[in-house]
Structure formats: C-alpha cells, structure tokens
Amino acid sequence: MGAGKMDYEALGRKIRGLRRERHMTQTELAKAIQISQPFLGHIERGSRIASLETLVKICNTLGTDPNFLLEESIRYHGKDSLTGLLKKALKLAEEK
C-alpha cells in the first residue's frame, strides 16, 4: 500500500470483526445504519467504499472509534488524533 492509499480490505475486515463480536448479522447492521445488506457485504470485502456518513454510522452503531477502523491506512500519529481531526472538519463544514 502506497502513501495516501486507503486499505479498504483492512477496513472491511475490522468492520466484519466488530460486527461479529457484537453478535450482529449483516442484515441487522445494515438496517441500523440504513444501507442495504449487499452494500454492507461489499464494504466488508473492501470492494465498495463507504461514505464518511456511513462510516460514522458504523462507528456509532458498533461503539468504536474511527482510529481503530482506519489505523492500517493512517500514517499520521501526531498531536491530533483522527477523531479530533474529523470533529474539526465537521465543525468547519457546519460553519459554512
């Protein structure tokens, strides 16, 4: 994986693993986050890309931090965590 490239398969594996730990089926998670079960299956296999909104819904539903889901794709581990950066970005978007 090159610099700046997202590892969607790793993201999907983490989502699948957390979903199974929470004893949820794909159908249950898909319904909770308002997407189709086939689309969730694609996300878990890394063959489709979840929007930021869907990723936030997944994190909230599974009770996890985006840092955990994205850690294999994030190289920056400086002062601000990914969560902090996302909050800042969302706040700036709301202000516009």
mmCIF file of the C-alpha atoms, coordinates in Angstrom:
data_MODEL
# 
_entry.id   MODEL 
# 
loop_
_atom_site.group_PDB 
_atom_site.id 
_atom_site.type_symbol 
_atom_site.label_atom_id 
_atom_site.label_alt_id 
_atom_site.label_comp_id 
_atom_site.label_asym_id 
_atom_site.label_entity_id 
_atom_site.label_seq_id 
_atom_site.pdbx_PDB_ins_code 
_atom_site.Cartn_x 
_atom_site.Cartn_y 
_atom_site.Cartn_z 
_atom_site.occupancy 
_atom_site.B_iso_or_equiv 
_atom_site.pdbx_formal_charge 
_atom_site.auth_seq_id 
_atom_site.auth_comp_id 
_atom_site.auth_asym_id 
_atom_site.auth_atom_id 
_atom_site.pdbx_PDB_model_num 
ATOM 1  C CA . MET A 1 1  ? 0.000   0.000   0.000  1.00 0.00 ? 1  MET A CA 1 
ATOM 2  C CA . GLY A 1 2  ? 1.483   3.309   -1.085 1.00 0.00 ? 2  GLY A CA 1 
ATOM 3  C CA . ALA A 1 3  ? 1.455   6.583   0.802  1.00 0.00 ? 3  ALA A CA 1 
ATOM 4  C CA . GLY A 1 4  ? -2.003  8.095   0.884  1.00 0.00 ? 4  GLY A CA 1 
ATOM 5  C CA . LYS A 1 5  ? -3.713  4.912   -0.311 1.00 0.00 ? 5  LYS A CA 1 
ATOM 6  C CA . MET A 1 6  ? -6.658  3.632   1.689  1.00 0.00 ? 6  MET A CA 1 
ATOM 7  C CA . ASP A 1 7  ? -6.703  -0.065  2.600  1.00 0.00 ? 7  ASP A CA 1 
ATOM 8  C CA . TYR A 1 8  ? -10.402 -0.839  2.109  1.00 0.00 ? 8  TYR A CA 1 
ATOM 9  C CA . GLU A 1 9  ? -9.943  -4.571  2.657  1.00 0.00 ? 9  GLU A CA 1 
ATOM 10 C CA . ALA A 1 10 ? -8.429  -3.946  6.108  1.00 0.00 ? 10 ALA A CA 1 
ATOM 11 C CA . LEU A 1 11 ? -11.259 -1.549  6.933  1.00 0.00 ? 11 LEU A CA 1 
ATOM 12 C CA . GLY A 1 12 ? -13.807 -4.160  5.873  1.00 0.00 ? 12 GLY A CA 1 
ATOM 13 C CA . ARG A 1 13 ? -12.141 -6.883  7.944  1.00 0.00 ? 13 ARG A CA 1 
ATOM 14 C CA . LYS A 1 14 ? -12.271 -4.660  11.027 1.00 0.00 ? 14 LYS A CA 1 
ATOM 15 C CA . ILE A 1 15 ? -15.932 -3.826  10.470 1.00 0.00 ? 15 ILE A CA 1 
ATOM 16 C CA . ARG A 1 16 ? -16.778 -7.518  9.982  1.00 0.00 ? 16 ARG A CA 1 
ATOM 17 C CA . GLY A 1 17 ? -14.813 -8.492  13.081 1.00 0.00 ? 17 GLY A CA 1 
ATOM 18 C CA . LEU A 1 18 ? -16.516 -5.893  15.277 1.00 0.00 ? 18 LEU A CA 1 
ATOM 19 C CA . ARG A 1 19 ? -19.934 -6.779  13.888 1.00 0.00 ? 19 ARG A CA 1 
ATOM 20 C CA . ARG A 1 20 ? -19.363 -10.437 14.741 1.00 0.00 ? 20 ARG A CA 1 
ATOM 21 C CA . GLU A 1 21 ? -18.029 -9.567  18.215 1.00 0.00 ? 21 GLU A CA 1 
ATOM 22 C CA . ARG A 1 22 ? -21.284 -7.657  18.785 1.00 0.00 ? 22 ARG A CA 1 
ATOM 23 C CA . HIS A 1 23 ? -23.230 -10.749 17.606 1.00 0.00 ? 23 HIS A CA 1 
ATOM 24 C CA . MET A 1 24 ? -24.868 -8.810  14.789 1.00 0.00 ? 24 MET A CA 1 
ATOM 25 C CA . THR A 1 25 ? -25.754 -10.142 11.357 1.00 0.00 ? 25 THR A CA 1 
ATOM 26 C CA . GLN A 1 26 ? -25.014 -8.128  8.237  1.00 0.00 ? 26 GLN A CA 1 
ATOM 27 C CA . THR A 1 27 ? -28.752 -7.584  7.884  1.00 0.00 ? 27 THR A CA 1 
ATOM 28 C CA . GLU A 1 28 ? -29.025 -6.164  11.416 1.00 0.00 ? 28 GLU A CA 1 
ATOM 29 C CA . LEU A 1 29 ? -26.088 -3.781  10.975 1.00 0.00 ? 29 LEU A CA 1 
ATOM 30 C CA . ALA A 1 30 ? -27.212 -2.708  7.509  1.00 0.00 ? 30 ALA A CA 1 
ATOM 31 C CA . LYS A 1 31 ? -30.689 -1.904  8.818  1.00 0.00 ? 31 LYS A CA 1 
ATOM 32 C CA . ALA A 1 32 ? -29.245 0.028   11.786 1.00 0.00 ? 32 ALA A CA 1 
ATOM 33 C CA . ILE A 1 33 ? -27.084 2.200   9.520  1.00 0.00 ? 33 ILE A CA 1 
ATOM 34 C CA . GLN A 1 34 ? -29.704 2.476   6.764  1.00 0.00 ? 34 GLN A CA 1 
ATOM 35 C CA . ILE A 1 35 ? -27.887 0.781   3.893  1.00 0.00 ? 35 ILE A CA 1 
ATOM 36 C CA . SER A 1 36 ? -28.614 -2.456  2.041  1.00 0.00 ? 36 SER A CA 1 
ATOM 37 C CA . GLN A 1 37 ? -27.181 -5.750  3.254  1.00 0.00 ? 37 GLN A CA 1 
ATOM 38 C CA . PRO A 1 38 ? -25.470 -6.398  -0.112 1.00 0.00 ? 38 PRO A CA 1 
ATOM 39 C CA . PHE A 1 39 ? -23.760 -2.987  0.084  1.00 0.00 ? 39 PHE A CA 1 
ATOM 40 C CA . LEU A 1 40 ? -22.549 -3.764  3.619  1.00 0.00 ? 40 LEU A CA 1 
ATOM 41 C CA . GLY A 1 41 ? -21.183 -7.062  2.301  1.00 0.00 ? 41 GLY A CA 1 
ATOM 42 C CA . HIS A 1 42 ? -19.214 -5.146  -0.332 1.00 0.00 ? 42 HIS A CA 1 
ATOM 43 C CA . ILE A 1 43 ? -17.860 -2.762  2.324  1.00 0.00 ? 43 ILE A CA 1 
ATOM 44 C CA . GLU A 1 44 ? -16.751 -5.719  4.461  1.00 0.00 ? 44 GLU A CA 1 
ATOM 45 C CA . ARG A 1 45 ? -14.964 -7.267  1.459  1.00 0.00 ? 45 ARG A CA 1 
ATOM 46 C CA . GLY A 1 46 ? -13.369 -3.944  0.512  1.00 0.00 ? 46 GLY A CA 1 
ATOM 47 C CA . SER A 1 47 ? -14.948 -3.960  -2.947 1.00 0.00 ? 47 SER A CA 1 
ATOM 48 C CA . ARG A 1 48 ? -17.077 -0.831  -2.341 1.00 0.00 ? 48 ARG A CA 1 
ATOM 49 C CA . ILE A 1 49 ? -16.310 2.388   -0.488 1.00 0.00 ? 49 ILE A CA 1 
ATOM 50 C CA . ALA A 1 50 ? -18.395 3.621   2.441  1.00 0.00 ? 50 ALA A CA 1 
ATOM 51 C CA . SER A 1 51 ? -19.148 7.338   2.591  1.00 0.00 ? 51 SER A CA 1 
ATOM 52 C CA . LEU A 1 52 ? -17.948 9.321   5.587  1.00 0.00 ? 52 LEU A CA 1 
ATOM 53 C CA . GLU A 1 53 ? -21.557 9.442   6.805  1.00 0.00 ? 53 GLU A CA 1 
ATOM 54 C CA . THR A 1 54 ? -21.847 5.637   6.596  1.00 0.00 ? 54 THR A CA 1 
ATOM 55 C CA . LEU A 1 55 ? -18.512 5.204   8.347  1.00 0.00 ? 55 LEU A CA 1 
ATOM 56 C CA . VAL A 1 56 ? -19.699 7.447   11.200 1.00 0.00 ? 56 VAL A CA 1 
ATOM 57 C CA . LYS A 1 57 ? -22.919 5.414   11.469 1.00 0.00 ? 57 LYS A CA 1 
ATOM 58 C CA . ILE A 1 58 ? -20.888 2.195   11.587 1.00 0.00 ? 58 ILE A CA 1 
ATOM 59 C CA . CYS A 1 59 ? -18.661 3.590   14.349 1.00 0.00 ? 59 CYS A CA 1 
ATOM 60 C CA . ASN A 1 60 ? -21.641 4.774   16.378 1.00 0.00 ? 60 ASN A CA 1 
ATOM 61 C CA . THR A 1 61 ? -23.588 1.543   15.937 1.00 0.00 ? 61 THR A CA 1 
ATOM 62 C CA . LEU A 1 62 ? -20.642 -0.729  16.731 1.00 0.00 ? 62 LEU A CA 1 
ATOM 63 C CA . GLY A 1 63 ? -19.382 1.528   19.522 1.00 0.00 ? 63 GLY A CA 1 
ATOM 64 C CA . THR A 1 64 ? -15.920 2.035   18.116 1.00 0.00 ? 64 THR A CA 1 
ATOM 65 C CA . ASP A 1 65 ? -13.550 4.844   17.300 1.00 0.00 ? 65 ASP A CA 1 
ATOM 66 C CA . PRO A 1 66 ? -12.653 5.639   13.674 1.00 0.00 ? 66 PRO A CA 1 
ATOM 67 C CA . ASN A 1 67 ? -8.978  5.434   14.677 1.00 0.00 ? 67 ASN A CA 1 
ATOM 68 C CA . PHE A 1 68 ? -9.391  1.700   15.254 1.00 0.00 ? 68 PHE A CA 1 
ATOM 69 C CA . LEU A 1 69 ? -11.090 1.114   11.910 1.00 0.00 ? 69 LEU A CA 1 
ATOM 70 C CA . LEU A 1 70 ? -8.644  3.229   9.919  1.00 0.00 ? 70 LEU A CA 1 
ATOM 71 C CA . GLU A 1 71 ? -5.371  2.591   11.754 1.00 0.00 ? 71 GLU A CA 1 
ATOM 72 C CA . GLU A 1 72 ? -3.922  0.427   8.965  1.00 0.00 ? 72 GLU A CA 1 
ATOM 73 C CA . SER A 1 73 ? -4.436  3.259   6.463  1.00 0.00 ? 73 SER A CA 1 
ATOM 74 C CA . ILE A 1 74 ? -3.422  6.218   8.637  1.00 0.00 ? 74 ILE A CA 1 
ATOM 75 C CA . ARG A 1 75 ? 0.254   7.058   8.793  1.00 0.00 ? 75 ARG A CA 1 
ATOM 76 C CA . TYR A 1 76 ? -0.069  10.308  10.775 1.00 0.00 ? 76 TYR A CA 1 
ATOM 77 C CA . HIS A 1 77 ? 0.046   9.830   14.528 1.00 0.00 ? 77 HIS A CA 1 
ATOM 78 C CA . GLY A 1 78 ? 0.834   13.353  15.644 1.00 0.00 ? 78 GLY A CA 1 
ATOM 79 C CA . LYS A 1 79 ? -0.723  15.668  18.195 1.00 0.00 ? 79 LYS A CA 1 
ATOM 80 C CA . ASP A 1 80 ? -4.299  15.407  16.842 1.00 0.00 ? 80 ASP A CA 1 
ATOM 81 C CA . SER A 1 81 ? -5.989  12.060  16.594 1.00 0.00 ? 81 SER A CA 1 
ATOM 82 C CA . LEU A 1 82 ? -8.087  11.176  13.577 1.00 0.00 ? 82 LEU A CA 1 
ATOM 83 C CA . THR A 1 83 ? -11.178 11.630  15.730 1.00 0.00 ? 83 THR A CA 1 
ATOM 84 C CA . GLY A 1 84 ? -10.118 15.163  16.613 1.00 0.00 ? 84 GLY A CA 1 
ATOM 85 C CA . LEU A 1 85 ? -9.362  15.977  13.006 1.00 0.00 ? 85 LEU A CA 1 
ATOM 86 C CA . LEU A 1 86 ? -12.750 14.631  11.879 1.00 0.00 ? 86 LEU A CA 1 
ATOM 87 C CA . LYS A 1 87 ? -14.529 16.691  14.541 1.00 0.00 ? 87 LYS A CA 1 
ATOM 88 C CA . LYS A 1 88 ? -12.681 19.819  13.403 1.00 0.00 ? 88 LYS A CA 1 
ATOM 89 C CA . ALA A 1 89 ? -13.547 19.116  9.754  1.00 0.00 ? 89 ALA A CA 1 
ATOM 90 C CA . LEU A 1 90 ? -17.228 18.558  10.566 1.00 0.00 ? 90 LEU A CA 1 
ATOM 91 C CA . LYS A 1 91 ? -17.343 21.745  12.648 1.00 0.00 ? 91 LYS A CA 1 
ATOM 92 C CA . LEU A 1 92 ? -15.792 23.759  9.812  1.00 0.00 ? 92 LEU A CA 1 
ATOM 93 C CA . ALA A 1 93 ? -18.296 22.252  7.353  1.00 0.00 ? 93 ALA A CA 1 
ATOM 94 C CA . GLU A 1 94 ? -21.208 23.195  9.618  1.00 0.00 ? 94 GLU A CA 1 
ATOM 95 C CA . GLU A 1 95 ? -19.945 26.786  9.859  1.00 0.00 ? 95 GLU A CA 1 
ATOM 96 C CA . LYS A 1 96 ? -20.049 27.203  6.066  1.00 0.00 ? 96 LYS A CA 1 
# 
